[in-house]
Amino acid sequence: MTDYDVVVVGAGLAGLAAARHLSGADLCVRVVEASDGVGGRVRSERVDGVTVDRGFQLLNPAYPEVRRMVDLEALDLRPFEPGVLLATTDRRTLVTDPRRRPGSLLSTVLHAPGSRAEQLRFAAYAARVLRTDPRDLREAVDSTVGEAWAPFGSLARDALAPFLTGVLFDDSMTSSRRFVDLLLRSFVLGTPSVPATGMQALPDQLAQGLDIGLGRRAVAVTGTTVTTDDGVLSARAVVVATDPATSGALLPGLDVPSMRSGTTWWHLADSDGSQLTGGRGVLVLDPGRRGPVVNSVVTTNAAPSYADGSRALVASTTLGTGTDEGDVLAHLALMHGVDTRGWDTVAVHRIAATVPAIEPGTSLRRPVRHGDVFVAGDHRDTASIQGALVSGRRAAAAVRAALA
């Protein structure tokens, strides 16, 4: 006799997805999670009446797996502006998607970085990516994204690369073009958003109805057992759905990627959102990289429910974990064009492992079985919410096939 049909280690998005698929197949499933809550790297917290996500995170409702698994209406999504605000020394240029903002076409063409030829080349590139089946994008000949975007000249250097830096937590432009093409396709199709109550609403919804034990750290696994801090659970199958480092420690020999690091800074400005970015919830970039901040956004311009009162809540991202806050505030003053000395710090999240590094040639669909143990996580698919959810489904399907 076993305690459960399946024990899932890890209550991040991949583990929750796997558990939901397995529970839906009438299997008895137990999830064990080392931390005090569900979500893994997708977590939120309340600090003095303000909601802050642990790391700058967005949910793209165009992700197919999100649409399959999540009740988007219940999340009450608050969309951000489909574009970026480029803050340079002499001007602030709003560059938006003219397909969704037809009135912005002339302004975007006139003021976006790059020559008309570079802009047209990128438009053709994006259209081709949009027309291509995602399966074909995953299998295409790979290169670095820097090599693929070289024909876009200053458009790539001053707009595309700064945007991508904040998404991948890497400014080397050496990530896989195949992976970036999939990201580009999702950004073109969808509008990144946040739930009204914070990103925690996503894992909380996925966790509903599941048997989850919090504060139980797995220290060893086999194909039929999970040893935790307080005992051993037996099962017919085991799924490890933790971060890459933990998965690698529990499963010696598992191929796992290295992780990027980054810091998210949350500040309450000394003014309301109308005085910042024109009241828009738009990502602010500094093409000149005059400081450590790679992007900044007035979160409450898109999701007012994140903070009570009249002060704007600003989320900003820096690479690595060692940046000084004085340098951050000085750079934010340049990016937002205001005096930031009166801004109050709400939270600082220094995250040593925020997203997997995806180098050229990396398989975007890795095996979900390692010996007699099953594996899930965005390191088995694309490094995204989409990838985490897909990996959970794939692992669950492999478990069902094995148990059958």
N, C-alpha and C positions, 0 to 999 in steps of 0.2 A: 504494500500500500504506500502511496505517496501523499504528501500534504496537498499538492496542487497539480493540475495538469501542466501549467506553465508558471514559472517565476521570471518576472522581468526585473532586471537590475537597472534602475535609473528612471526617474519620473520627469525627464525632459520631454520635448515634443516627440522625439522618435519613440521613446519608451511608452508614452501615453498612446501614441498612434498604434503601436504594436498591440498593446493591451486591449484597446478598443476593438480592433479587428478580431483578436482571439476571443474576447468575451462575446462578441457578436456571433461567433461560431459555436457558442454553447460550451466553451471550455472554462474550467475553473482557473482563474488567473490571479496571481498575487504580484503586486509591484512593491519593490523596496527601494527607498530613496534615502541617501545619506544626509541630505540637508533638511531644513525645517519647512520646506514647501515644494510645490510642484513647479515645473517650468524649465529647470536646468539653466541655460543661459538666457532664457526669456522670463525675467522676473521684474516685479515692480514693488515699490514700497511707499508708504506715506511718511513724510517728514514734516512735522509742524503744519499739517493741513495741506501739504503739497504732494502730488503724485510724481514720483520720479521712476523711470525705468532704469534697471541696472545695465547701463550701457545704452548708447543711442540705437534704438531699434524701430523698424517700421514694418508694417504688414502690407504686402501687396495682394489685394483681393483678386488679382488676375491669375495668381498661381492656381493651376488646375486642381492640385491636391487639397488646397485650402477650400476651394469651392465644393469639393466632394465631401470633406469631413467636417467643415465648420459652419455653424449657423451665423452667417455674416450679419444678418439683420439684428440678432441678439447682441452682437458686439457693439452696435451703435458706432460705426466707424466714423472718424473725423479725418477727411482727406487733407493732404498738404497740396500746395500749389504745384502743378506739373511743370516745373522749370527750376531755374536757379537764378540767383541775384549775384552778379559778379561785381565785387567791390575792389576797385583799383584806386590808385592815388588821385586820379582826376575825375572819376565818374563812377556811377553805380548803374549797371546795365542789367535789366531784367530780360532773361532769355527763356522763352516758354515754348511749349509744343504748339506750333501754329495749327495743327489739326484740331486741337481742342480749344485753342484761343485764336480763331481766325483773325480777329482784330489786331493781334500782336504780330502778324506776319511781316509787315513792313518794318516795324521797329526791330524785330529779331534779325532780319536780313541786314539792316543798316548798321546795327550796333553789336551784333554777335562777333566774337573773334573770328579771324580767318578771312581769306579772300572768298569771293563768290564761288570760285572753282573748288576750293576746299569744302565750303558749305555744301555744294551740290554733290561732291563725291561722298561726303558723309551721309547725306540724305539718301543717296542711291544705295549705300552700304546698309543703312538701317532698314530700308524698304526690302532689300534682299533677305536680311535676317528675319524680318517679320513674315515673309512669304515661305520661308524654309521650315519644314517639319522639325520640331525639336529633336527627334531621334536622329535626323540627318546632321543637325548641328553638333550633337554629341560625338558623332563618328567622323566629322570632317578632319582634314589635315590640320594639325595644330601648329601654333607659333606663339610667341609672346604677344600680348595685346599691344605693346609698344611698336613692334614691327608691323602689326596689322593696321595700326592707326597712323603710321608715319605719313601716308599721303594726305592726311587731314591737317598737317602743318600746325599753325598757331591755334586753330580751333581745338585740336587735340590737346595742345600744350596748355592753353589758358582756360579751357572750359571742361573738356571731357576728362582729362587726367585728374584735375583737382576733384571733380565729382567722384571718380572711381576710387581715388585715394581714401575717401571717407567711407566708401562701401566695403572695400577690401582691407582697410587698415594697413595699407602698403602703398608707398609712393614710387616704387621701382619700375612699374609698368612691365614687370616680367611675369605676370600671371597668365594663365592659359587663355588664349583667344577664344577657344571653344566655350569655356565657362563664361567668359565675359559676354559672348554673343547670346547665351541663354539669359543672362541678366538683362542685357539690352532689350531683348525681346519682351521680357516681363515688364520692364519699365515703360516701353512703348504702349503695351496693351493695358496696363493698369495704372492706378493712382495710389502711390504709397500713402498709408493712413495709419492711425493709431485708434484703438478702442477708446471710447470716451472715459473709461475708468482706468486706463493704462494697459500696457501689454500683458500684464498678469491675467487679464480676462481671457486670453487665448488658451493658455494651459489649464486655467480653472474650468473652462468649458469642456475641454477634452477629458479632464479628470472626473467629471461627473459620473457617478455610478460605479467607479472602479474601486477595487480593494487595494488601498495604498497604505503602506507602513512607512511613516516619516521617521527620520533620525535613526535609520538602520543602515549602517555602512557595510557593504559587501567586501570581505577581505579575501575570499577565494571562491572559485566556481569550478564545477565540472559539468558534464552534460546532463546530470540529474540532481545536482545539489548546489545550493548557494549558502556559503558560510558567512554569517553576519556577526556583528559585535556581540549579539546576544543569543546566538544559536544557529542551528543548521536547518534549512528548509529543503525538503525533497520534492522533486517534480519529475514529470515525464520529459520535460524540455526546459531549457534555460535560455533566455535572451539577455545579452549584455547590451544595454542602450545608454552608455555613459559617454563622457567626453573622450577624445582620442587618447589622452595620456592615461586615464583610468582604465580604458578598454585595453590598452597595450599592456598595462601592469597586470590585469586580471587574465589576459590571454597572451602569453608569451609567443612571439613570432607573428602576431597580427600586424599587417602593414597599416600604419597610421601616419597621417600628415603632421608636419609641424604646425604650430599655431601662431597667429599674429597677436600682438598685444596693443592695447589702446586705453585711453582714459576719456570718460565722459564727465563734463563739468555742468552742474546745474546751478544757475544763478537767478535770483529775483532782481529784476531791474528796478530802478527808482522811478519808473514811469509806466504807463500802460502800453499795450501793444501797438496802438495807433502811431506812436512816435518811433517805432522800430519796424523796418522793412515795409513801411506804408500800410501797416495793419495786415500784411499778408503772412501766411504760414509757408514761407518759401526758404529753401536752403541757401544760405549765404556762403559764397566761396571767395577766396582771395587768390587770384591767379599769380600774384607776385610773391606769395608765401613770405609776407613781411613779418611773420611770427609763427608760433607753433600750431595754431588752430587750423585744422583742415576743413572744417565746416561748422556752421552755427545756424540755429533755427529758433525763432520765437514760437515755442510749442503752443502757448496759449492763444496765439493767433489762429491756429488750426483747431485746437482742443481746449477751449476755455475752462473745461471742467478739471483740468490738471491742477489748477491753483485757484484758491478762493481770494477774493479781493480784487483790487485794481492794478496790481503790479504784474508785469509780464514775466513769464517764466521762460528762460533761455537755456537751451541745451547746446553744448559745444563739444567737439571731438578733437583730441590730439592723439598722435601716434606714440606708442610706448607708454611707460608708466612713471617716468621720472620728471615730467614737466613741472615747472614752478608756476604757481597760480598768478604771481605778479606778471609774469610774461604773458600768461593767457589773457588776463584782463586788459593789458596794454594792447594786445593784438585785437581783442574784441572791440576796443574803442575805435580802432582804425576800420574794422570791418562794418561796424554798425553806425559809425559816424557820430558817436555820442561819448560823453564822459562816463566811464564805467566805475569810477572810484566809489560811487554810492551803491553799487550792486552788492547784494548779500549772497553768500554761498549757501546753497541748500544741501547739496551733496556732491561728493566727488567719488566716482567709481573707477578705480585703477584695476584693470582686468588684464591679467597676464596671458590668458588664453581666451580670445574673443571670437575669432573665426579661423577655420583651417586655411592654410596656404595651398593654393591650387596652381601648381607649376605646369608649364607646357608638357603635354604627353601624359598627364595624370588621367587615369581612367575615371570617368564621371559616373561609373556604375560598378562599384567594387562588390566582391562576394559578401553575402550576408550569412555565411556559415564559415566557422573556423573550427575545424575538427568536428567535435560533437556538440559544440555550442553555437548558438545563433547570435548575430551581431546586428545592431541598428545604430543609426546616428548619421548626421549630415556628412560625416567622413566616409560613408559608404555610397553616397550619391553627391549631389551638388551641395556646396557649402551655403545653405539657405534654409529658410523655413520650409520651402517646397521640398528640398532634398531630405530634411529630417523626417517629414511626414511620409514621403515616398519610401524611405528606408524602413520605416516602421511597418508599412503595408507589405513590403517585399519580405521582411523577416517573418512576419505573421504568416504569409503564404507558404514560406519554406517550412515553418513549424507545422502547419496543418498538413502539408504533404508528407512530412516525416512521420507524424503521429498516425496518419491514415494507413 
